[in-house]
Amino acid sequence: TQPVPNPVAYYLHHSPWWLHRFETLSNHFIELLVPFFLFLGRRACIIHGLLQILFQGVLIISGNLGFLNWLTMVPSLACFDDATLGFLFPSGPGSLKDQVLQMQREIRGARSKPRFGSVVRRAANVSLGVLLAWLSVPVVLNLLSSRQVMNTHFNSLHIVNAYGTFRSITRERIEVILQGTASANASAPDAVWEDYEFKCKPGDPSRRPCLMSPYHYRLDWLMCFAAFQTYEQNDWILHLAGKLLASDPEALSLLAHNPFAGRPPPRRLRDPPPPRGSLSSQFSWHNSDLGREESSSITHPDPKRQSQEEQGRPRTGAQLCRRSQPGSSCPVG
């Protein structure tokens, strides 16, 4: 149920139970305990860097998170000093490694007095540490309180985000499938609906999942989260529908397959109803049509929720409406 599964995800999903438990324990160990290795000396710091890079490598293999894990590796490189990375450079008289070692010996040999700048820098570092400790007192007290209020003390600063994207993992997948039809009567039983295929987003069950890291297919990624929200929270999909209805070349270049290539654009778009017997969605993506009209507007499921200003505002691109029953059609004005 990850946003964009990769080919290895299938095998990891069906791995033995003991491996899943090991994965969970390893994740908690690396994310909760290993960061404190940074304060335990040189060797512990090097172990921290190795474990973090190894952890991100496993995430790259098992997930399609784009460039995120590659960027997360970069700060871990600071855990390795010159002695650790020395094997990467050629050695010998006159080499770069030899010159650096000579400079270090000269610096250690010269016992110069502390400069004014270094004293000021130390004082600033100590002051900053004391300030952070003082500001952390109410945060820690709130964290340990039985009546904890999340993020109360730093939300107003707008400097950090809540851990919200993957705080819970769904056990079932809801997928948005965009279909188009050239039939004049879209609600007719013989109307032919054809699928738009994305480059990496799951669609055709017979197609092998893709591997996009370190690249990132932004549209495919957003389509996953759109399935768990309403179209009001993802109004960009209305613009996408309008572009597809107009056969916009730039929008179509984001897709792997356009069923209407070389033909007139579709008359209507929809997200097909779920199969009989499956769980129905609470969001407007299921049982909804994206229709094309000369003067397009958004028809909300509950008109009372729409302000008078929104009702009178012209919209372009596509119309989105709900159907009362699966398989029924939205009216065309």
Contacts in CASP RR format, 6 or more apart in sequence:
PFRMAT RR
TARGET T0000
AUTHOR 0000-0000-0000
METHOD contacts of the structure
MODEL  1
TQPVPNPVAYYLHHSPWWLHRFETLSNHFIELLVPFFLFLGRRACIIHGL
LQILFQGVLIISGNLGFLNWLTMVPSLACFDDATLGFLFPSGPGSLKDQV
LQMQREIRGARSKPRFGSVVRRAANVSLGVLLAWLSVPVVLNLLSSRQVM
NTHFNSLHIVNAYGTFRSITRERIEVILQGTASANASAPDAVWEDYEFKC
KPGDPSRRPCLMSPYHYRLDWLMCFAAFQTYEQNDWILHLAGKLLASDPE
ALSLLAHNPFAGRPPPRRLRDPPPPRGSLSSQFSWHNSDLGREESSSITH
PDPKRQSQEEQGRPRTGAQLCRRSQPGSSCPVG
1 169 0 8 1.000
1 170 0 8 1.000
1 171 0 8 1.000
1 172 0 8 1.000
1 173 0 8 1.000
2 9 0 8 1.000
2 63 0 8 1.000
2 64 0 8 1.000
3 64 0 8 1.000
3 221 0 8 1.000
3 224 0 8 1.000
3 225 0 8 1.000
4 63 0 8 1.000
4 64 0 8 1.000
4 200 0 8 1.000
4 201 0 8 1.000
4 202 0 8 1.000
4 209 0 8 1.000
4 210 0 8 1.000
4 212 0 8 1.000
4 217 0 8 1.000
4 220 0 8 1.000
4 221 0 8 1.000
4 224 0 8 1.000
5 63 0 8 1.000
5 64 0 8 1.000
5 202 0 8 1.000
5 209 0 8 1.000
6 62 0 8 1.000
6 63 0 8 1.000
6 64 0 8 1.000
6 209 0 8 1.000
6 210 0 8 1.000
6 211 0 8 1.000
6 212 0 8 1.000
6 213 0 8 1.000
7 208 0 8 1.000
7 209 0 8 1.000
7 210 0 8 1.000
7 211 0 8 1.000
8 61 0 8 1.000
8 62 0 8 1.000
8 63 0 8 1.000
9 62 0 8 1.000
9 63 0 8 1.000
9 209 0 8 1.000
10 209 0 8 1.000
12 62 0 8 1.000
26 55 0 8 1.000
27 55 0 8 1.000
30 51 0 8 1.000
30 52 0 8 1.000
30 55 0 8 1.000
34 47 0 8 1.000
34 48 0 8 1.000
34 51 0 8 1.000
34 52 0 8 1.000
35 48 0 8 1.000
37 44 0 8 1.000
37 45 0 8 1.000
37 47 0 8 1.000
37 48 0 8 1.000
37 51 0 8 1.000
38 44 0 8 1.000
38 45 0 8 1.000
38 48 0 8 1.000
38 79 0 8 1.000
42 81 0 8 1.000
45 79 0 8 1.000
46 79 0 8 1.000
46 80 0 8 1.000
46 81 0 8 1.000
46 84 0 8 1.000
48 76 0 8 1.000
48 79 0 8 1.000
49 76 0 8 1.000
49 79 0 8 1.000
49 80 0 8 1.000
50 79 0 8 1.000
52 72 0 8 1.000
52 73 0 8 1.000
52 76 0 8 1.000
52 79 0 8 1.000
53 73 0 8 1.000
53 76 0 8 1.000
56 69 0 8 1.000
56 70 0 8 1.000
56 72 0 8 1.000
56 73 0 8 1.000
56 76 0 8 1.000
57 69 0 8 1.000
57 73 0 8 1.000
59 65 0 8 1.000
59 69 0 8 1.000
60 69 0 8 1.000
60 70 0 8 1.000
60 213 0 8 1.000
60 214 0 8 1.000
63 213 0 8 1.000
64 200 0 8 1.000
64 209 0 8 1.000
64 210 0 8 1.000
64 211 0 8 1.000
64 212 0 8 1.000
64 213 0 8 1.000
65 213 0 8 1.000
66 212 0 8 1.000
66 213 0 8 1.000
66 214 0 8 1.000
66 215 0 8 1.000
66 216 0 8 1.000
67 213 0 8 1.000
67 214 0 8 1.000
67 215 0 8 1.000
67 216 0 8 1.000
69 213 0 8 1.000
70 213 0 8 1.000
70 214 0 8 1.000
82 100 0 8 1.000
82 104 0 8 1.000
86 97 0 8 1.000
89 95 0 8 1.000
89 96 0 8 1.000
89 97 0 8 1.000
90 96 0 8 1.000
90 97 0 8 1.000
91 97 0 8 1.000
91 98 0 8 1.000
92 98 0 8 1.000
138 153 0 8 1.000
139 153 0 8 1.000
139 154 0 8 1.000
142 148 0 8 1.000
142 149 0 8 1.000
142 152 0 8 1.000
142 153 0 8 1.000
150 162 0 8 1.000
151 160 0 8 1.000
151 162 0 8 1.000
154 160 0 8 1.000
170 228 0 8 1.000
172 279 0 8 1.000
173 202 0 8 1.000
174 227 0 8 1.000
174 228 0 8 1.000
174 281 0 8 1.000
174 283 0 8 1.000
174 285 0 8 1.000
174 286 0 8 1.000
175 201 0 8 1.000
175 202 0 8 1.000
175 203 0 8 1.000
175 227 0 8 1.000
176 223 0 8 1.000
176 226 0 8 1.000
176 227 0 8 1.000
176 237 0 8 1.000
176 271 0 8 1.000
176 285 0 8 1.000
177 195 0 8 1.000
177 203 0 8 1.000
177 271 0 8 1.000
177 272 0 8 1.000
178 195 0 8 1.000
178 196 0 8 1.000
178 241 0 8 1.000
178 244 0 8 1.000
178 269 0 8 1.000
178 270 0 8 1.000
178 271 0 8 1.000
178 290 0 8 1.000
179 193 0 8 1.000
179 194 0 8 1.000
179 195 0 8 1.000
179 196 0 8 1.000
179 269 0 8 1.000
179 270 0 8 1.000
179 271 0 8 1.000
179 272 0 8 1.000
180 193 0 8 1.000
180 194 0 8 1.000
180 196 0 8 1.000
180 259 0 8 1.000
180 260 0 8 1.000
180 266 0 8 1.000
180 267 0 8 1.000
180 268 0 8 1.000
180 269 0 8 1.000
180 270 0 8 1.000
181 191 0 8 1.000
181 192 0 8 1.000
181 193 0 8 1.000
181 194 0 8 1.000
181 266 0 8 1.000
181 267 0 8 1.000
181 268 0 8 1.000
181 270 0 8 1.000
182 192 0 8 1.000
182 260 0 8 1.000
182 263 0 8 1.000
182 264 0 8 1.000
182 266 0 8 1.000
182 267 0 8 1.000
183 190 0 8 1.000
183 191 0 8 1.000
183 192 0 8 1.000
183 267 0 8 1.000
184 267 0 8 1.000
185 191 0 8 1.000
185 329 0 8 1.000
186 267 0 8 1.000
186 268 0 8 1.000
186 270 0 8 1.000
186 289 0 8 1.000
186 329 0 8 1.000
187 327 0 8 1.000
187 328 0 8 1.000
187 329 0 8 1.000
193 270 0 8 1.000
193 272 0 8 1.000
194 259 0 8 1.000
194 260 0 8 1.000
194 266 0 8 1.000
195 203 0 8 1.000
195 204 0 8 1.000
195 257 0 8 1.000
195 259 0 8 1.000
196 244 0 8 1.000
196 255 0 8 1.000
196 257 0 8 1.000
196 258 0 8 1.000
196 259 0 8 1.000
197 203 0 8 1.000
197 204 0 8 1.000
197 207 0 8 1.000
197 255 0 8 1.000
197 256 0 8 1.000
197 257 0 8 1.000
198 217 0 8 1.000
198 219 0 8 1.000
198 220 0 8 1.000
198 223 0 8 1.000
198 254 0 8 1.000
198 255 0 8 1.000
198 256 0 8 1.000
199 210 0 8 1.000
199 212 0 8 1.000
199 217 0 8 1.000
199 220 0 8 1.000
199 254 0 8 1.000
199 255 0 8 1.000
199 256 0 8 1.000
200 209 0 8 1.000
200 210 0 8 1.000
200 212 0 8 1.000
200 217 0 8 1.000
200 220 0 8 1.000
201 217 0 8 1.000
201 219 0 8 1.000
201 220 0 8 1.000
201 223 0 8 1.000
201 224 0 8 1.000
202 209 0 8 1.000
212 220 0 8 1.000
219 240 0 8 1.000
219 254 0 8 1.000
222 234 0 8 1.000
222 236 0 8 1.000
225 234 0 8 1.000
226 234 0 8 1.000
226 237 0 8 1.000
226 285 0 8 1.000
227 281 0 8 1.000
227 283 0 8 1.000
227 285 0 8 1.000
228 283 0 8 1.000
229 283 0 8 1.000
230 283 0 8 1.000
230 284 0 8 1.000
230 285 0 8 1.000
231 237 0 8 1.000
231 238 0 8 1.000
231 284 0 8 1.000
231 285 0 8 1.000
231 288 0 8 1.000
231 320 0 8 1.000
238 290 0 8 1.000
238 298 0 8 1.000
238 315 0 8 1.000
238 317 0 8 1.000
238 318 0 8 1.000
238 320 0 8 1.000
239 317 0 8 1.000
239 318 0 8 1.000
240 251 0 8 1.000
241 269 0 8 1.000
241 290 0 8 1.000
241 291 0 8 1.000
241 317 0 8 1.000
241 318 0 8 1.000
241 320 0 8 1.000
242 248 0 8 1.000
242 290 0 8 1.000
242 292 0 8 1.000
242 316 0 8 1.000
242 317 0 8 1.000
242 318 0 8 1.000
243 250 0 8 1.000
243 251 0 8 1.000
243 252 0 8 1.000
243 317 0 8 1.000
244 251 0 8 1.000
244 252 0 8 1.000
244 265 0 8 1.000
244 266 0 8 1.000
244 269 0 8 1.000
245 265 0 8 1.000
245 266 0 8 1.000
245 269 0 8 1.000
245 290 0 8 1.000
245 291 0 8 1.000
245 292 0 8 1.000
245 317 0 8 1.000
245 318 0 8 1.000
246 265 0 8 1.000
246 317 0 8 1.000
247 258 0 8 1.000
247 260 0 8 1.000
247 265 0 8 1.000
252 258 0 8 1.000
260 266 0 8 1.000
266 292 0 8 1.000
267 291 0 8 1.000
267 292 0 8 1.000
268 289 0 8 1.000
268 290 0 8 1.000
268 291 0 8 1.000
268 292 0 8 1.000
268 332 0 8 1.000
269 289 0 8 1.000
269 290 0 8 1.000
269 291 0 8 1.000
269 292 0 8 1.000
269 318 0 8 1.000
270 288 0 8 1.000
270 289 0 8 1.000
270 290 0 8 1.000
270 291 0 8 1.000
271 285 0 8 1.000
271 286 0 8 1.000
271 288 0 8 1.000
271 289 0 8 1.000
271 290 0 8 1.000
273 286 0 8 1.000
273 287 0 8 1.000
273 323 0 8 1.000
273 326 0 8 1.000
273 327 0 8 1.000
274 280 0 8 1.000
274 281 0 8 1.000
274 286 0 8 1.000
274 287 0 8 1.000
274 326 0 8 1.000
280 286 0 8 1.000
280 287 0 8 1.000
281 287 0 8 1.000
284 301 0 8 1.000
284 320 0 8 1.000
284 322 0 8 1.000
287 322 0 8 1.000
287 323 0 8 1.000
287 325 0 8 1.000
287 326 0 8 1.000
287 327 0 8 1.000
288 320 0 8 1.000
288 321 0 8 1.000
288 322 0 8 1.000
288 323 0 8 1.000
289 319 0 8 1.000
289 320 0 8 1.000
289 321 0 8 1.000
289 323 0 8 1.000
289 329 0 8 1.000
289 330 0 8 1.000
290 318 0 8 1.000
290 319 0 8 1.000
290 320 0 8 1.000
291 318 0 8 1.000
291 319 0 8 1.000
291 320 0 8 1.000
291 321 0 8 1.000
291 330 0 8 1.000
291 332 0 8 1.000
292 317 0 8 1.000
292 318 0 8 1.000
292 319 0 8 1.000
293 319 0 8 1.000
293 332 0 8 1.000
293 333 0 8 1.000
295 314 0 8 1.000
296 315 0 8 1.000
296 316 0 8 1.000
296 317 0 8 1.000
296 318 0 8 1.000
296 319 0 8 1.000
297 314 0 8 1.000
297 315 0 8 1.000
297 319 0 8 1.000
298 310 0 8 1.000
298 315 0 8 1.000
298 319 0 8 1.000
298 320 0 8 1.000
299 319 0 8 1.000
299 320 0 8 1.000
299 321 0 8 1.000
299 330 0 8 1.000
300 306 0 8 1.000
301 321 0 8 1.000
301 322 0 8 1.000
303 311 0 8 1.000
319 330 0 8 1.000
321 330 0 8 1.000
321 331 0 8 1.000
322 330 0 8 1.000
323 329 0 8 1.000
323 330 0 8 1.000
END
